Amino acid sequence: MKPYAVGIDLGGTNTKGGVVGRDGSVLVKKSIKTEAGGGADHVIGRIAELVADVAAAAAVGQNDAAGVCVGSPGPLDSRAGVVHEAPNLRWRGVRLADMLRPLVAMPVFVENDANVAAFGEAWVGAARNSKCTILLTLGTGIGGGIVINGELWRGVTDTGAELGHMTINFQGPVCSCGNRGCIEAYASAPAVARRMKEAVESGRQSCLKAQLLAGEEVDSKMIYQAAVGGDPLSKEIIEETGQLLGIAVANYVNIFNPDYVVLHGGLVNAGEALLGPLREETKKWCFRASQRNLRVVPSELKGDAGIVGAAGCAFARAEDNS
Amino acid sequence: MKPYAVGIDLGGTNTKGGVVGRDGSVLVKKSIKTEAGGGADHVIGRIAELVADVAAAAAVGQNDAAGVCVGSPGPLDSRAGVVHEAPNLRWRGVRLADMLRPLVAMPVFVENDANVAAFGEAWVGAARNSKCTILLTLGTGIGGGIVINGELWRGVTDTGAELGHMTINFQGPVCSCGNRGCIEAYASAPAVARRMKEAVESGRQSCLKAQLLAGEEVDSKMIYQAAVGGDPLSKEIIEETGQLLGIAVANYVNIFNPDYVVLHGGLVNAGEALLGPLREETKKWCFRASQRNLRVVPSELKGDAGIVGAAGCAFARAEDNS
């Protein structure tokens, strides 16, 4: 068994790469600009250089690496390695695995980015030794990952685990997916900012009021920082976000009866202001019998979840192939 | 490999038993009164007699049977064979497997009744050869079963697959579980009857109006029969029930990306009046990429799902043990 794998975390702005050992430790990591504007060929060329760079920096030769896995925005076909659509990369139908393979001297795998994070947390992160991990990535959208008995459940056509697009109120606000009341429409970063703006426009006071009314951008980070700083309306918005997420998490708990629910992404930095109400509401809405072995926890791998999880997927898939 | 297994479908009123072959065929089946009022010892004694009866009728000796599995109302511990709570049997903490084992001459297994139905449909029913089956039982409550790659997913403490208790409107009607807007609170048999009653009380016309206003019981069967018979309000209630179920099914599809969603239970006899709007609404609310390989179908095993599914679980679990 080869002792190392390379994990790539491909994002719209930055791409991170790392060399990871079989214990999940990161030997070397590096971040570069994705330069998505240059097109898929350019981006994939840069990924190949990043793989060579981190491998060289870790003094890992091709014979020591089980493979490289790219955690990519999706939807995608993980087996064929084709990215169907990634709006923030302006990609459509990009044959990522086929294009990267000739440029690197190791096996190439492709996996959805939220799946990669879930796999990483279940492997060596907040949910290690779990039987069933449900992960939510809280960001511009809400992504999801499902790990059952150490294996990703991707769905029969790789389009499952869209946990952000579960309706919790079919009469609720319109979501980016076109439907109503998905948890993403309440608790994604833009949805939190929208709820704050609506509250101020309805006459509520806040230290962010002047900026909001002047039309300046107020993002979810500014809101949770204002909440931590004591702004009552910001606290209320973050608390309500936790409660809405708790209703969604209770649904996942009634469906999966998992041992871990892991929350990942910028908003998790709000800490207990978000997680406290989230845990409270989850308890209120899900079956008591499913609460005994349940832990609702923040990501442990944080910014490294992408590279560690991708490397973990490379180890797992290289073994499946052999 | 032993060629037969016995499946038991334990209900509050009737208990069915059958001898089933490895191809899922039912050799012999029989139904008896459960006599729940007699207590757990009495009921379990009757189950043992039923096992002996159907085995004798099929001329199956103990050496030919892989085992007997009882599909029981839950929640329960499938490994220990303990039924935590079954209100319609008035059972609490009944050690079903331990009590039945000395009375029958074959291995004994216990499984949740909705899980058993899901296993049966995925094994030899409407979802045979599926990679992922989601089953809903529409009855007094809404039960659920999840089969992934031929195996039940029960959750880490056997309390998963509570698919009826997924909130689709957190501002919706109060559910039997204490929460709001679970799909069970909209589409269980009593919920359908309640919605019909509310519509008539608000002044709507229906052929069932006189009975409803006289305080006579109008159940969901009478409503779907009236719908099939052309009563406009009944048709509307059944159509709306299908739409609400479609919103729930879309959630399961976005979460699991299954190839089969199977609907089981009396209400499914409403046929296309229910299934048409259900499929329409599912399409509207779930990701297009997950629709390609999706089939939303009625149960094929119908009243035999309990015995066939339980026997299938007995075959599977007898092999796991060996």
Interface residues (C-beta under 8 A of the other chain):
Chain A: P75 H84 K131 C132 G144 I146 I148 W153 R154 G155 V156 T157 D158 T159 G160 A161 E162 L163 H165 M166 T167 I168 N169 F170 Q171 C177 N179 G181 L244 I247 A250 N251 Y252 N254 I255 F256 N257 P258 D259 K284 W285 F287 A289 S290 R292 N293
Chain B: P75 H84 K131 C132 G144 I146 I148 W153 R154 G155 V156 T157 D158 T159 G160 A161 E162 L163 H165 M166 T167 I168 N169 F170 Q171 C177 N179 G181 I247 A250 N251 Y252 N254 I255 F256 N257 P258 D259 K284 W285 F287 A289 S290 R292 N293
